[in-house]
């Protein structure tokens, strides 16, 4: 893995999460998204996803690297819980299709679902 990319992705995830101001929160849209749980570092670096990448993705997510979801329409979102990472919850779902709901926010081409929670 390219550590510079990993640090950049983690920094962006932290920045986007922390930079949503009160006025932006009003614009946040509640969404429900179904898609594949991604290890964002490997996905962005070399397009890794799917069943063949499940073991690596689980390891990367468990180790604290950014986690996301690729929606059925192809949109990729970072996933963040309520002001905390969701890695412990999501690692076991690496490369699986799940449904999450939360507030969708976007800035400078980066999409995120914050206050995300897994729904049945």
N, C-alpha and C positions, 0 to 999 in steps of 0.2 A: 504494500500500500504506500501511497505517497503521503507522507506525514504533513507536508505543507497543505495539501488539499484537505486533509482531515481537520487540521487546525482551522483552516479557512471556513469550512462548513460549520464546525462547532461555533466559531466566532459569529458567523452570520446568524445561526439559530439563536444564539444568546442575544445578539443585537436586536434582531427582529422582535423577539419576545419582550425585551425590555423597553423597546421604543414605541410601543403602542400607547399613545396618550389618551386622555379621557375623551377628547373630541373624535379620535379615531375609533374608540370603542363603540361610539354611537353608530358608526358606519359598519361595524362588524356584523356579519350576517350569520345567523344560526344555520348550520348545514348538517346533513347526514350523508356520509360518503362511504361507499363500499369499494374495496380495492385490496391490492397486495401490500403487505407490510414489507418495507424496504430498509435495508442497511444503506443509508444515504451515502456513506463514504464510498463503498464499492459500486453502488449504482451510478453515482456521478463520475467516478474515476474510470470505470470500464464497462458500464452497462450491466453489471451483474444483478440477476434477479431470478426468481423461479425456484423450482424444486432442487435443481442442481446446485444452487447457491445457498440453500437453507442452512446447512451447518455453519458455514462461514458467516452468514448474516446473523445467525443467533449469537455466535461468539462476539462479533463486532458490536451488536446491540447490547449484549450483556456487559461488555467492557466500557460502555458509556458513549460510544460514538452516536452521532445523530440518527434518529429513526424517523421514517416517514411512511407515507402511503401513496401508492399510485392508483388513482381512481379509475373506474371503468372507462371514463372518457379520455384517459391518458394524462390528466392533470396530476402533478406530483405536489404533495404537501408535506412540510415538516409537521411532526406531531409533538405537541407540548401539553402536559397536564395543567392543572391549576397552579401555575407558578412553580412547576417542578417537572423533571424529566419523567417519561413513562417507560423507560427502558426495561425495568424489572417486569412490568406488566406485559410489554409487547415482545420481548425476546422469544418467548415460547410460541409466538405467532409468526415468527420470521418466515417469509415466503408464502404465507397463507393468506387467503382472502377473508377479511373481516369487515365489519361495519363500525364506524366511529361517528360520533356527533360532537359538535363543538362550534366555536365561533371561527368563521373563516376570515382571515385578514391577508392582505397582499400589499407588498411594498417593493417597488423597484424590480418587479418581475419575480419576486420570491413569494410563494404561497405557504400559508401555515394554518393549521387548525389548532387553536389554543383552547384551554379548558376541555380538552378532548377526553372522551370516555368511550370505552368499547360498549356497543349495544348488541343485543341478540338479533 
